[in-house]
Amino acid sequence: MRALRRFTVRATLPEPLAALDDIAGNLRWAWHPPTRDLFAAIDPAGWRSVGQDPVRLLAQVSAPRLAELAGDPEFRLRLDAVHADLRRYLTEPRWYQTLPADAPVSIAYFSPEFGITETQPQYSGGLGILAGDHLKTASDLGVPIVAVGLLYRAGYFTQGLTADGWQTEQYPTVDPGQLPLRLLREASGAPVLIGVGLPEGRTLRAQVWQAYVGRVTLLLLDSDVPDNGPAERAVTDRLYGGGVDHRLVQEALLGIGGVRAVRAWCRVTGAPAPEVYHTNEGHAGFLGLERIRELVEPGELDFDAALRIVRAGTVFTTHTPVPAGIDRFPRETIERFFGGDNASPGMPADRILALGAETDPAVFNMAHMGLRLAQHANGVSALHGQVSREMFASLWPGFDVAEVPITSVTNGVHGGTWVSRPGLELAQRAGVDTSDSAAAEAPYETDAFARVAAMPAGDLWAVRRELRANLVAEVRRRLRASALRRGATEAELGWVADALDPDVLTIGFARRVPSYKRLTLMLADRARLQRLLTDTDRPVQVVVAGKAHPADDGGKRLIQEMVTFADDPRLRQRIVFLPDYDMRLARFLVAGCDVWLNNPQRPLEACGTSGMKSALNGGLNLSIRDGWWDELYDGRNGWAIPTAAGVGDPGRRDALEAGALYELLEQQVVPLFYARDEDGVPGGWVEAVRHTLTTLGPRVLADRMLTEYVDRLYRPAALASRRMTADGGAPGRELAEFAGRATAAWPAVAVEQVELDDRTAPALGAALRVRARVRLGRLTPAEVRVQVCTGALGEDGSDELTGVVTEPMRLVDGDPDAGYSYAADVPLTRAGAAGCTVRVLPAHPLLSRPTDLPLVRYPDQA
Ligand SMILES: *Cc1c(COP(=O)(O)O)cnc(C)c1O
């Protein structure tokens, strides 16, 4: 039908069942087992056929069945209990409510994708799943987050395969009427409409859907409204689809429109304005511009003062060290968008462009803008923090890499979403309170994992087998469906009934397919892999899944290579590629696989979270030491594939790392799995599972991650923001004035002379007197800090200091014309070759860190 408009007729629930609407309307059902069981009980077959989606279930359940349930006292008791539990969950004090009252009253969290449930395909991979887990955990812990995203009408694609293994893409039609979403409305009942200016005098409009993720509201902007022309209507069509201009408008809607949506939501619901803004990757970075505009437009503050205020309360999380993963625009695209007739008063285009400047003058870099607009920034694992400090060091010229103000908060995963049902039941048998109220009090420092690990080996092994068997059954269902879609007939599919074996060592590899993740590394030596798969006594089996970005033909070729290999009749019962990796398939895989394989090119995997999900279920990781595995591998909780990162030739590097992988499998993994005691239990394996549960379980939970965000980023950001916004923004103005003056004066700042008092050879334990002469130009001694940096010198003869210790120098005398002399007595605490240097930094009580104003002066290299 042309111009078909869709609508959904919702079943009217009989009065005694009205609470079902309420329960279906809150996405807590996505991770709350008793709620899921309640819906399943309405119609077990229907529940499966609608993909375990409560809203679709309620839309299709028959009137007689509803009448029957309405008259069933047992069902109604159960319904009331679930409903009461939801109300308790939504209102009772949680962990956050035990914090001091200065914790932020509200935090806005922006992300281009959210993976909350597979029934809402609004995510492509790890970034979105992480955002979903962030919200669910915020809900469990009572963290007052309001989240902002876009509602993609065609979401992310569903993956299929052609007969010869090429990826096909199908875009689902997302009908908001069939989702648990509620339109944000004015008091008058009219839908709230957000407007964002576009070049050439056009305006993009969007309505705002609210999704309830437990206690957290997620606002989703949707441009498919009658007020828009066809082009504007299509802005929120697909996640990561379209060209540069399309992406820019999407990101403008997310960042600028998103802030406006938050304002409207606060106005309509009476919620307090956020004090902290957290942007999950650079895509939502324009939110900072919008907040500057809000402050500049009334005329009291200029761009610089507003920038100081906005930065103080902004948190930016960078998620990738892969250059292709960094969001960039041609500079002129940005100029066109924010200049000309679409410019806002007080927002000069050159100032906006400067925020995204990078080494390539033709490029506007969203990550650079993110870092310049955020006083608080982090990477997503310890290693990624280090890599990010190196990667973005150019934004803080003159500072040591270690001083680059990017910290790290290692990702985590939401236990309620990723711990399997059998795992949860085992925990209950171990005496663990698995209700979410227990989790809220002591977020992750519980002994729950230790208790599970202390269960008898036979019990642990029985659960592992059950999970593997569930996976095998699901693989067979999916394999059959996929083979039929690829053109096979039922008559040819007898082999599927015996594909995989519930008692064979099962290795999982599932992730998106960018090249650095090396989907096909395991195929490097096919004969060797084949021997592993087809060993008669101790075989392994492999389950592979993953989507390539629709525009990535290279990734699709890798998938095709894998599919072709797995299609081989000699191997197809031991290695399978399952199309359409999504959260549902992920739950089967991370629970059922004994070994979770990850072989990225170190250090390109920022964190990786699927291995964490596996660990929560007692899976053992077999991975390159990259991302989270680099910091949490301890020699006993899995295996580290040695990396050949120093080898320049990528082909040779792959061959070396693949060889190491096969060797680990042959020498360690396979023997440990098949070494059985008289009861058929592999004792050594179960020990490793126990160790994984106790050491990794608490560390990989998103509760640990979120409490770190709150303590280390959100609370400091709120304090900094309050400090800057006091007095109508006077401190912001004062700091901006100082920043301007210091920047202008800086060329005249110089360290002219550094002298060491070396009349006696410096001895360990003694103090070394250091003097310096410094010129400050138009700055006064009160406006700078002079420091001496001491460190050890390596044996390579270079000037690089390690283990640098920085100490303040005191002003001895001087005046503006002659310059100033400074001195310090540096305690010598380490023997060996050492060096020191002196530097000058701007100082102001409102600067929270030296790097807040990236100005630093060392002695000239003479
Ligand atoms: C967890 C998850 C990811 C991210 O996993 P990585 O290990 O970071 O690659 C991607 N897709 C789905 C469906 C997931 O569940």
The ligand as an SDF file (V2000), in Angstrom:
LIG
                    3D

 15 15  0  0  0  0  0  0  0  0999 V2000
   27.4650   -7.7580   24.8260 C   0  0  0  0  0  0  0  0  0  0  0  0
   27.0690   -7.6100   23.4190 C   0  0  0  0  0  0  0  0  0  0  0  0
   27.9210   -6.9520   22.5140 C   0  0  0  0  0  0  0  0  0  0  0  0
   29.2450   -6.3910   22.9130 C   0  0  0  0  0  0  0  0  0  0  0  0
   30.1840   -7.4040   23.0880 O   0  0  0  0  0  0  0  0  0  0  0  0
   31.7390   -7.1570   22.8750 P   0  0  0  0  0  0  0  0  0  0  0  0
   32.3990   -8.2230   23.6510 O   0  0  0  0  0  0  0  0  0  0  0  0
   32.0300   -5.8070   23.4450 O   0  0  0  0  0  0  0  0  0  0  0  0
   32.0190   -7.2340   21.4340 O   0  0  0  0  0  0  0  0  0  0  0  0
   27.5160   -6.8310   21.1950 C   0  0  0  0  0  0  0  0  0  0  0  0
   26.3320   -7.3210   20.7830 N   0  0  0  0  0  0  0  0  0  0  0  0
   25.4970   -7.9610   21.6180 C   0  0  0  0  0  0  0  0  0  0  0  0
   24.2080   -8.4720   21.0960 C   0  0  0  0  0  0  0  0  0  0  0  0
   25.8370   -8.1230   22.9690 C   0  0  0  0  0  0  0  0  0  0  0  0
   24.9850   -8.7480   23.7870 O   0  0  0  0  0  0  0  0  0  0  0  0
  1  2  1  0
  2  3  1  0
  2 14  2  0
  3  4  1  0
  3 10  2  0
  4  5  1  0
  5  6  1  0
  6  7  2  0
  6  8  1  0
  6  9  1  0
 10 11  1  0
 11 12  2  0
 12 13  1  0
 12 14  1  0
 14 15  1  0
M  END
$$$$
